């Protein structure tokens, strides 16, 4: 087991599958670190509001990430990426479901570059729709992030975690989408 | 998940009776007991109670027979249950009894930020404050032990960040308790009259002192994360409990002062009340100053001796409202360390700050939700109405301007009775139309309805019946007849219940049938407006679109906006049709563009008019004239009164249908008065 210490923030809006992504990352982290704490949001926020979850792998006591401490912010929607930029640590990874960085102001892009933030803007929504799985944008974004080395897990480690949290009836569809998104 | 860990802990400790009323952040505890309880034979009896008071009374009295019992609720639910809780401290239990009351600092999904530990103190019950899911699971076993040793109910208070945290746990084998029911008749205890209560109170005080001494000796419940210095006094020590203790440990490590380093003595108490005197006094004696970290109210701070040495909420060192997030906690710690003249090895770096603004997002009813149609109808039919509402998904009727009050479970009924009467006392018949969900109606609506009927109140009550408790995760209601653990239940007939409360005018309607809904609401209003009338109830019943989408929308349709046109104001044409001077057009205009200049004369302010055609629709004489444009004129009516998340801004300057969100209910077709939204022709899915 690697002694992984990793903090991440997953953001989106209700219905996009933030909790699913968090469970995948938590599953992968549990296998490589052993100690994982996750904080979720439930209740009224799930009715179309902003949803964010925090993940901490390693010797932590509490599930909330401090500003400036997340090694990865993964956003299923550009607006929610903007809302959670303050969590990024210097040199962290920013992964957003967006065709490009245009949703960020030039100033924001300069600030991110100065802090050494590695960015991945990937139109996972379009990819998932074209793959016939419009609700699978969240999974497609995780696959792209894994492929680009934005996560401390290999695609194989992540797929094992996806398998563990996917209901059996959706497994085949998720496998096809995963492979399409990795390619 | 923390709530599942609590459920696991209850099953592992051999819980035999479990009751709950759902409420964020507590809702997943009872389902976890049902799920894990299947490992035990026989499994624990579990029920979704109708409200929290019922839940406490059922679990409490089951503990009189020697069984281990528990109940779960959110913190405001404890308010509902406070009556039996207060008395329970005096009378005590035989089998262990835990009340789980989940707090919501923030608040994220509650009316208040109240701290259940203060209510525990008020009720004189020991309270456990876990810092993580694993800790919560372990404290359940401790709580049962304490409960049985001292024959007292105990409270377990997890806060939201414990309830909704996830962590891996190694499962332990559930205990199977051989506890046949044995109720020992003892009326002097179980039915104590006030005279005997004095002696019980004195015994309770002695018991609390004994519990405090007992707790003070526990190493597990009083954790020294960092010890006192061997000689002399530390400049600063920390006294903490619950989630604040866990956060403080992480934040101290980030500031370069990991608790393992031992620079700052750190005592975490698992039971803030009754305060474990010994360890707390030891901490006070070994430190010049103590920073008290706890969520949400100053409980340790009020209970600890030598308050002049404490820094916390009372001294202004800790913010007195809002959640203690890592960011706020870091500021608190930096200030305290600075005032204690201690160096912060790694002060916080400034986090990324950009001028970009994240979009404002308001929670909204789901696309296809039938409640949305009811709120639209209220705006249409009762433009001068007052709309008391209640607690549930439908509070989001706020977005449609059809919710005026939201207070506590069941308040809508009583608020409607009082608000309508306040006007009727002055001889004014102002429409008061209350909305309440079915689960909330069973919880606390019936008593208000009986009271309103009995006392001659006159108003319209709409029960939004989606046959489930949606907001908290689709728990069944009495009407469904489904029970929490599958034991045989019996469906309660809602219409019979309403009639049984003394209501004579009641009808059921499907809000997807807009014409039928309008008729039912008009009939209800006519009945309630008559001096000899009473409360009129409309049950608006439709399946919850989030729970049963196929039942809610059997044939989804694809809707589209068929074009865009400039808005024009209606013409007031009294020569063709004389104005009846009814005032409806002025009353309903959302833009306040109409003004009555004299009898039978209305002036239309074309600059203010949005061209929505509402005035044309309500004009009984046809004096106001504006043909439907057959295209979107960007009047904004659908957005403000219907407010479906699938109706978004179009680049052409009107609305467009966002197919990603659209549920295909087709209701927007009916509410657009310009015929701009229409079915695209064929069905999307058969």
Interface residues (C-beta under 8 A of the other chain):
Chain A: X13 X14 X23 X26 X30 X34 X35 X36 X37 X38 X39 X40 X41 X42 X43 X44 X45 X46 X47 X48 X49 X50 X56 X60 X61 X62 X63 X64 X65 X66 X67 X68 X69 X79 X80 X82 X83 X85 X86 X87 X88 X90 X104 X105 X107 X108 X111 X112 X115 X117 X134
Chain B: X1 X24 X25 X27 X108 X109 X131 X132 X161 X164 X165 X166 X167 X168 X243 X245 X246 X247 X249 X250 X251 X254 X325 X326 X327 X330 X348 X349 X350 X351 X352 X353 X354 X355 X356 X357 X358 X359 X361 X362 X363 X364 X365 X366 X393 X396 X471 X472 X473 X645 X660
